[in-house]
Amino acid sequence: MKNIYILGFIFSLVFSGCIPTGYVAVPKSTKCPPPGTKISFAKLVTAGFAEDYVGCDIKTVVQFVAVGTGAWVLPVSTQGKAVFRALPPGAKGEKNPLSGEIQANMVVIPKESADLLFKLSEGDMVELTGGNYVKVLAKWARVAGAGSHSSIVFMADSMKKVESDTKN
């Protein structure tokens, strides 16, 4: 009888999100557009579209928010990389009520390509080259009722500052 209570307790922790429920990385997309194709950042970070651009070689324009994760945990290793937050051009980010940081999408770039980050100001437009990295809940977790949450990170290879372009 005691084992049933322990098992019930563990299941409640897993399905409430207190214990990781098993995220899996999405493999490289078979739908990648030709290298260098320009894709809207809003589309890249929208569930349902993000998986189509995993591991692709694409370009996008983002609105720089700030260096760092803004108190969020990333689903990818940041060793040897720099992290910054970005929004689709023209978008307004909401402040995290706990940290006061602006909530935005995560971008990761190799440190050797990140010098520009420290010269940018909030709102500057930046063109990125790279592709998405997406992690989704494992199928068993979705079937068990844990939802369909995914983590989307843009993995940039290079970046350059551009003039304001709110059409992308």
Summary of the structure (lengths in Angstrom):
residues: 168
radius of gyration: 18.0
end to end distance: 59.8
largest distance: 67.0
contacts: 479
relative contact order: 0.22
helix: 23%
strand: 34%
